[in-house]
């Protein structure tokens, strides 16, 4: 394909929202309200189609963050303590509290827009756990994206959204983020978005570590396999300070199909046992005392539940089962009337299947193909490969300004959710240290960031100019993989074997192998050390050199090339920060075999920053401020 055929499209706006997931939708909805009041332009750019974009793409069976503040059962302080405990003490109180105090209003909006939420006979939401409410959520993302698009349309010429455009690079002018560049994955077009301010709400990352599912199952994950670290790449390349890059999330899921287990633990009150029928949370309870104070509180942190399961597996007590059959029998046994019990059994069967039909259809197919009836037989569960998803139980993202009324000294610098780069805001998976946002919290954080970003636009009306020379250079760099392929693909009869370039799939496999073996992936029991990390970083430097030889035969492969570049940066930030934090704080997510315990002097944030002018990395240790 001749890259000279690519048209350059320049779009000028005031607020540029990058992403199409829940945070981006929240940002578009809120920004449109304030933009209308201040005559500002808002533009949203999504890699996919907003209706099925982001971590909620396939749907959900529950909203995992609803405070229910009006009923008085929970408080913002309760939630902050819960989040901080689950992350073994590492979280920003001000950021978590800011989301928690606003999230209920977002959930009420979802219901207003048509999301069916389970209710009991008294009209109250049905809780799955303390913070979770059940929904009929197959169309959750469609409903929310429709509201976001309608809000942008109400701005008339001042509102717009672009889909199927892959954002590759930030535009930074005089230490201020003033836009982004990317390309269409459908047409031969190179896009330049110029803005007064940018809100990064792009996704986290999967496929950095070698997945457990191989062959036809490659890419099957709980979490869209299309998230490739764009959120972190954009803030890193802009020169923003990052936090918690060492915190990866290792979810326990139903084996092979990656169906989430939350509803079974919280709603059905199911237990997980080893092959002997032993509940490892009870038989290994003594291990938790080693990780006090977090291991001895309720609920047990997610990583420590993983840790106990992994100990059982290391002793040969696998496979691990979710006792779906026992859970359903116990729930039915509580009903004395036989007719009522039979009706309840049918309801539970229906709910069991709907849990996956709402969000992980492959799990329902897996049950069917293996002749598994969940009310009759248990199902295997397993720890997955690591992900980077700060909206869930991870925390990796940009170091951002907290709200003025809650942020301690040094944690507020003018505008909520602004990164350390002027004019660059972050929300959802792109912002760090505010775990357990989930779908509703990400939407809410998008609203918070967008309101502040519009204020920044109003306060900084001056346009930022990007030279034609810089745009031309960026276009050449972004399209380079296509040029390489065009020049050299005829050299060999097999495109995957060519001394002049490397194809994106082969590059991804190499990255996954390095991360799996040297950074503590699933195949090595999530264990790593200084020696392994140092060697892994050496291999990543080779990969950075080889990234200059990535080649693409079409637009889809061009997207895959740049996804790999983004993954590579997230991988390096992760390795460097795990090496910097000389302790094991999250057993079950990863183990530093050379520093196998938690240390008091590391109850701190491990931050990092890539310096655009020098290309060097700076590691920063910041205090936890309660």
N, C-alpha and C positions, 0 to 999 in steps of 0.2 A: 504494500500500500504506500503510495507516494504521500509523504507528510506535507508536501507543499500544497496539497489539496485541502488542508485543514484551514477552515475559516476562523479568524480570531473575533470573538464576540465579547464586547466590553459592556458590563452592567454596572451602573452607578446607583448607590443606595446610601442610606444612613446607618441602619442596623442590619448586619448580615448574620443570619442564623444558620449555622452549619449542622446538619443532621436532620433526621426525620422520625426519630423515636419519641418516647414519651416526654423527655426533657425538652426536645425541640418543639413538640406540639404545645406544651405548656408555655414555652417562650413566645411562640407565634400568637397564641391566644391573648396573653397578657400584654405583649408589646403592642399589639394592634390597638388596644384600649388607650394606652398612653401616647402612642404615635398619633392617633387621631386628635388628641387634645393639643399636641405640639407640632402638628404638621410635619411629621417625620416619615421617611420611607422605610419600609421593612421588607426584606427579601430573605426567603428561606431556600436553602439548597440541600437536596437529599440525594444520596447515592442510589437509593432504590425508589420504590413507590410508597408514599407515606402510609397508605392503607395497610401495608404489611411490612413495615420497616421497624427495625430495632428489636430489642429483647422480647417484646410482647407480640412479635410478628405472628406466631401461630395461635395466639390467644392465651388466656390464663383462667384458672379455676378459682382464684382467690386474689383479693387485694391484700397485700402483706403489711401495709401500714395504714391503719385507721385508728386514731387516738380515742375517739369517742369522748372528747373532753367535756361535752355538755352533760354526760351522765355522771361525771365526777368519779368514775372508777379509776381512771388513769390520769397521770399528770405529765407535763413535759419533762420534769426532773426524773420521773420513773423511766421514761423512754431513753433519756440520755444515759442513765445508769445502765440500762439494759444493753444498749449499743456498745458502750465502753467496755462492759464486762465481756461481751462476746468477742471483742477485738483485743482481749487481754490487756486492757488499759490504754490502748492507742486510738484515740479519736479526738476530734475537735468539738468540745462541748457547745460552742457558740453556733457552729454550722448545723449540728444535729438538732439543737433546740429550735433554731430558726425554721427548719423544715417542719418539725413536729408541731409547732404552734399554728401552722397555716394549712396543714395537709387535709384536715377534715373538710374544709371548704372545697377543695379540689374533688374529693370523693363525691360530695353532694352535687357538684357540677356533672360528674360522670352519670349519676343517676338521672339528673335532669335531662341530659342528652339522650337517654334511652338505655343505659346499661342496666340489665336485670340483676339486682342484688337480692340474695336470699333473705327472706324475712320469716320470723316465727309468727305464731298466732296473734301475738300482741303488736305486730308491726315493727319489731326491732330487728336490726341486722343480726344475722346468724354468725357468731364468731367461730372461726376454725381454731384459733389460739387467742392469746391475750390481745394481740395487735392485728390479727388477720380476720377478714370477713369474706364469706363465700359469695361468689358471683357465677352467673352463667356467662362466661367470658370469651366464647369463641370469636365474637365480633368486637371485642374490647377495643382493639387498636383501630378498627374501621370507624367506630363511634367517635373516638377521641380525635383522630386525624380529620374527620369531617368537620368537627367544630373548629379545629385550627385553620383549615382551609377557608371556611366561611368567614372567620375573623379577618383573615388577610384580604379576602374579596371585598369586605366592607370598607376597606381603605381605598378602594377604587384604584386609580393609577399609582397610588403610594404603596400598594401592597402587591407582592408577587411571590410565586414559588416555582422552583425549577426542580424537576425530578430526573433521575437517571444521569446525574452528573457527579463524577468522582473528584473530590477535592484532594489535590496533591500537596500543595505548598502554601504557607502563609505569605502575605505581603507585609513587610515590616519597613517602616520609614521613620528614621530618627527615633528609634526605640519605641515606636508606637505601632500596633497592629492595625493596618488600614485595608485589609481585604484578604483575598485568597484567589488562587488559580486552580483550574481543574479542566477536565475534558468530558465530553458527552460519551456515554458508553453505547449510544445508538447512532450518532451522526458524527461526521468528521468536523467537529467544532472544538476549539480551544477557548475556554471561558476565563475572563478576568473580571472578578467582582471587586469593585472599589467601594470602600465604606468608611464611615467615621468611626465605627466600632464593630467588633466581631464577637459573636457568642458561639463558643465551641461546645456543642452538645453531641458530638459524634461518639461512636460506640467504643466499647472496651475491646478485648481481643481473645479470640480462640485460635487454635492451630499454631500457636507458638511452641507448644510442647507436643511431642508425638502422641497422637490419640490412641486410645485403647481399641477403638473400632477401626478395622482395616478392610482392605478389599472393597466390596460394594458398600460397606458401612462407613468408609472414609468420609469424614465430615459430619457424621451424625453426632450431634451434641445437644445437651440442654443449653441453649443459648445459640442464637443464629450463627452458623459457621461463616457467615459473610462479614462478621465484625473482625477487623484486622488491625486494631490499634490506632485508628486514624485520630481519635481524640487525643491520645498521648503524644503522637507524632507531631501534631499541629502545635501543641503548647511547647513541647521540647524544642522544635525548630524555631519557634518564635523567641526562645531564650527565657521562657518562664521557669520559675522554680517549681519543682515537682515534689510530691510527698508520697510516702508509703508505697514506693515502687517495689518494695520487697514483698508486699502483702498480696499473695495470689490466693485464689479461692479454689479449693478442691471439693466440689460437691459430691455427696453420696447420692447415687441415683439408681433406679432400677436398671439392672445390668443389660447392656447391649443397646437398648432403646433409649436410655437416658431419661426416662420419665421421672419427674420430681417426686419426692417422698413426703413432702410437707403435709399434705392432706391426710395421709395414712397415720403419721405420728400424732398430728394435732386434732384432727376431726374424728378419725376412726379409733384413736387411742391404741394403735398397733405397736407391737414391740419388734425389735430386730434381734435376732439370735444367731449364734453360730450353728454349725451342722449338728452339734450335740443337743441343741435346744436350749443352750445357756444364754441368758441375757448378759452380754458382756458389760453393759452399763452397771450391772450389779456385781458380777463376779470380779470386775477389775476396778471397782469404786475406789480402792485404796490408792491406785495410781494417781488419782486426781489431786490428792493432798500434796504431791510434789509440785503442783502448779498453782498453789495458793497465792493470793486470795481468790483468783478467778476460777480455779478448778473446784473450789468448795462452795460455790454459790449456785443458786438456781435461777434460770436454767443453765445447764452446763454449756460452755462455749462450743460453737460448732466444730472448731478444729480439734477440741479435746474429745468430742464424740467420735470423730474420725480416728483419732489417735488410739483409742481403746479398741476400735474395730481392727485397725492395722496390727496391733499387738496380737490379737486373736489369730489373724491370718498368718502372721510370722511363725506362730506355734503350730500351724497346720490344722487349725480348727475350722477352716472354710469348707464349703462356701457359706456366705452370710445370707440369711433369709429375712425378708419382711413377712411376718406372720399374719398375712391378710386374712387367712381362714380363721385363725383364733380370734382376731379382733372382731370380725363380723359375728362369730358365734357368741362371743361375750356380750355384744351389744343386743343381740336378739334374746339372749337368756335373761336379760333384765326385764323382759316384758312377760307378765304372768299369763295373759290371755293368749291362747293358741292362735286365734284368728288374727289378732293384732300383731303377734310375733311373725306370722307368715307374711303379712302385709309389710311389716318393717324390713324383713329379709329382702323382699322385692325392691324396696326403696334403696336399701344399702347396696344391692347389686347394681342398680341403676346409677347411683352416685359414684360407685367405684369405677364404672366404665366412663361416665361423663367426665370424671376428673382428668382423664387423659384425652378424651375426645375434644375437650375444651382447649388443650394446650400441647399435647404430645401424642398425636394420632399414632405414630409409629409404635408407641407402647401398647396401645389397644390392639394393633395389628400383631405385635409380638405375642401377646397373650393368646389371641385367636389362633395364630399359626402353631403355637406349642400346646394347644388344647388345655390352656390354663384357665380355670374358673377361679377367680380370686377368693370366692367364698368357700372353696373346697381345697385349694392348695396354696402354699406360700410361693413367693417369687424371690429370685436372687437379687441382691443389691450389691453395689460395688462403688468404690471411690473412683472418680473420673480423673482424667488428666487435668493439670492446673489451668485456670482461666484468669483473666484480668477483667474484673467487673466491679467497679467501686459502688455501683448502685445496689449491689446485693450484699454478700458477706465479705467482699474484698474492700479495699480502701485506696487503691492506687489512682492518682490523678494530680491535677495542678493544685498548688498551694494558693488559696484564694482569701480575699478579704471577707471577714465576718460582718455581721450587722452591727452598726454603731452602738446600739443599746445593749448588746450582749457580749460583744467581743472584748477580750482582755487587752491590755496594753500591747501594742505591736501587732494585733491581729485585725485591725481595721485600717484601711488606707483609702478612704474616700467613697467607695462604691461597693455595695454588696456583691460578692462573687467575682470581683475583678482579680485577675491573676497579677503576678508581679510585673507583667508587661502592660504598659499603659494602653487602654482601649481594648484589651482582650479579656473577655469574660468566659467562665466555664460553668457547666452544670451537667447533671447526670453522671455518666461514666467518665466524663472529662474532668470533674472536680474530685479532689481527694479528701481523705480523713473524715468523711461523713457517711459512713457505711449504713446499710439497712434502710436505704431510701425506697428501694423497690420501684414499682410502677408509679404509684400515687405520689411518692416523695420526689421522684425524678421529675414528674410533671410539675410539682409544686416548686422545686428548685429552679426549673426553667422559668417559671413565672417570676420568682424572686430576682433572678439574674437579668431577665429581660426588662423589668421595670427599672433596675439600676442602670442598665445599658442605655435605655432611652434617655435617662437623666444625663448620662455622660454625653450623649449626642447633643442634647440641648446646651450643655455647658461648654462643649468644644465644637462649635459650628464650622471651624476652619477646615477647608478641604485639604487633603493630603495628596500630593501628586506623585505618581509612579512613572518613571521615564519609559519611553518607547524601547530604549535599549535594554532595560531590565525585563520588560515584558517579552521581548524577542528572545532573550537568553533563557527565560523560564520556559517558554514554549519549546525551544530546542531541547532543553533538558527533559521535559515531561514526555516528549514524543521520541526521544532517543531510542528506546527499545524497538520501536517500529522501524526506525531507520537502520538499526543494526541487523534486524531480521531481513529487511529488503536487500541489504547489500551482501549478506553472507548465507542465506538459507539454501542456495543452490549448491553449496560446497559439498554437502553430503546428502545421501538419500534418506537419512533418518534425521528429522529435525531435532530430536532429543540428543543426538550425538554430533556435536559440531564444535571444533576448537575455537571458534570465533565468538560464541555466545552460550548462555545457559537459559533454558526455558523456565518459566515461573514455577511449574510443579516440581521440577527437580530441585530448584532452589529451596522451596518450602520443605521438602523432605530432608535436605541437609540441615536446615535450621532446626527442625524438630528433633533430629537425631542429636545434635549438639546440646540443645536445651534439656532433652530427656536424660542424657547420660552425664552431663556436667553440672546442670543447675537443679538437679533433684526432681526428675520426672517420675511417672508412675512405675516404669520398669525397674528403677533402682530404689523403690520404696520411699520416694520423696526425700532422699538423703543427699547431702552435698557437703563440701568442705572448702577451706581456703585454696587448697591445692587444685581441687576440681574446678572451682570457679575461675581461678587464675588461668588454667589451661583453656577453659571454655571461652573466656574473654579473648584469648589469643586466637582461637578459631573464629570468633565473631569478627575480628579484624580482617581475617582473610575473606570472610563473607562480605564485608563492606567493600572490599576491593572488587570482588566478583559481582557485586550488585551493579557495578558500572557496565557489566556485560549482559545484563538481563535483556531478553529479546521477546518481542511480541509479534505474532502473525496477524492479529486482528485486534479490534477494540476490547473484546473480552479479555484477551491475554494481556493487553496493555494495563487493564485494571488489575489483573492478577499480579503483574510485575510490581505495581506500586503498592498493592496490599502487602507484598513481601517486604518491601522497603520499610513500610510502616511497622510491620511485625518485628523487623530487625532492630529498630530503634527501641521499641518497647522491651525487647529481649535484653538489649544491652543495659538499659536503665534498671531492669530487674536484677541482672547479675551483679552490677556494680553496687546496688543497694543491699542485696543479701550479703555481699562481701563486707560492706561497710558496717552492718549491724552484727557485731561479734557476740551473738547469743542465739539460742533457740527460743523464740517467743511464741511461735505458732506450731507446736508439734501436731501432726495431722495435716498441715498444709506443707511444711517442709521442716527438715532437721539439719542443723549444722552439727555434723558428727564431731568436729573439733571444738565446738562450744555447745555441749548438749543440754545446757540448762538456761533458765531465765536469769537475767542479771538486773539488779536494782538500778545501776547506772545507765541501763539502756531502756528504762521506762521513758522514752523520748521519741520524737519523730526523727526518722532518718530521711533527709531530703537530698535532692540532687539538682544540678543545673548544668545544662550544656551551654557553653559560651559561643554564640554565633561568630564573634570576631576571631577567636583563637581555635575553635574546634575542640577545646579542652573541657573536661568534666570537673565540676566542683561538688564535693560532698559536704553536707551541712547537717549538724545535729541541733535540733530545736527542742526546747523544754515542753513538757505537757503542762498546761495551765488549767487547773480544775475551775 
